[in-house]
């Protein structure tokens, strides 16, 4: 390997690490919000209230139909123009990814809850469980097992989608990588490093998913 290439790799790693930290921050906040709020949203999706069903369905259709990048632009560029409130790039990215993640994980939770045998609900009510107790002790623990494979897929998609935040000025991995390329001209080397870094971030989630499937499902 050429010495200049080795030198680029060595000098670029500390800079790219700063981008990794930014990417992890966006992903961490987005995953936490998406998971917690998504499960709650999924419970609302199976509500018997017609109004709640209409509102939650509309939410899902909006965030599934419009690209995440459009929402990032809206939060970063649109809100300051309309309301005069400046939203940092990191927060705009987290908001857009979280709102999309809530819709996706909410649908996964809805499907998992609706796939449970109806007898579970009837049995829980027959022994005097309240609706809260029924969800907490019976339905949600079982639904979580069924949610594992598709939810892990959403997690990896959120991590990869953090790269979109480069378009609103967030200095995550792609942005820093572009800055290094402009300075060194070593596009192939830097993009190869970014490829490896994204793989390192996403592959453990795949392994974790398989472990959870093995321990929880089988």
Secondary structure as the mmCIF struct_conf table of DSSP 4:
data_model
#
loop_
_struct_conf.conf_type_id
_struct_conf.id
_struct_conf.beg_label_comp_id
_struct_conf.beg_label_asym_id
_struct_conf.beg_label_seq_id
_struct_conf.end_label_comp_id
_struct_conf.end_label_asym_id
_struct_conf.end_label_seq_id
HELX_RH_AL_P HELX_RH_AL_P1 UNK A 3 UNK A 45
TURN_TY1_P TURN_TY1_P1 UNK A 46 UNK A 46
BEND BEND1 UNK A 48 UNK A 48
HELX_RH_AL_P HELX_RH_AL_P2 UNK A 50 UNK A 65
BEND BEND2 UNK A 66 UNK A 66
HELX_RH_AL_P HELX_RH_AL_P3 UNK A 68 UNK A 73
HELX_RH_PI_P HELX_RH_PI_P1 UNK A 74 UNK A 78
HELX_RH_AL_P HELX_RH_AL_P4 UNK A 79 UNK A 83
HELX_RH_AL_P HELX_RH_AL_P5 UNK A 89 UNK A 114
TURN_TY1_P TURN_TY1_P2 UNK A 115 UNK A 115
BEND BEND3 UNK A 116 UNK A 116
HELX_RH_AL_P HELX_RH_AL_P6 UNK A 118 UNK A 126
TURN_TY1_P TURN_TY1_P3 UNK A 127 UNK A 128
HELX_RH_AL_P HELX_RH_AL_P7 UNK A 131 UNK A 134
HELX_RH_PI_P HELX_RH_PI_P2 UNK A 135 UNK A 139
HELX_RH_AL_P HELX_RH_AL_P8 UNK A 140 UNK A 161
HELX_RH_3T_P HELX_RH_3T_P1 UNK A 162 UNK A 168
TURN_TY1_P TURN_TY1_P4 UNK A 169 UNK A 169
BEND BEND4 UNK A 172 UNK A 172
HELX_RH_AL_P HELX_RH_AL_P9 UNK A 173 UNK A 184
HELX_RH_AL_P HELX_RH_AL_P10 UNK A 187 UNK A 212
HELX_RH_PI_P HELX_RH_PI_P3 UNK A 213 UNK A 217
#
